[in-house]
């Protein structure tokens, strides 16, 4: 499991982010305050306050995965 902070401050960035993480089989959660949503859900993401960075939890046992490279444009 890995945790990073990301910024999704535009509609295009949200769409691109969901397309990127949908390529992976493992689960992703976005945590904003007391809300936890599935990061692969566009509707769920738009229910969050996107003006501030959001915590992303990646549920993967494979630490060497290229997911961090793919997420680099979103990481704060």
C-alpha positions, 0 to 999 in steps of 0.5 A: 500500500502506498499513499501520495497527495495528488491535485486534480484541479481541472476537468481534463486532469480528472478524465486523464487521471481516471483513464490512467489508473483504470489501466491497473487491476488494483484498487485506488481510493481518494480520501478528502476529509472524512470522505473515501471514494473509489478513485476510478469513479469520475462521478465520485471524484467530482463530489470532492473538493478539488481545490485542495490536494487529495490523498490517494491510497494505492492498494498494490503489493508490487512496489516496483510497479510503474504506477508511480511513474504514470501518476507523476503528472498528478502528484503534488 
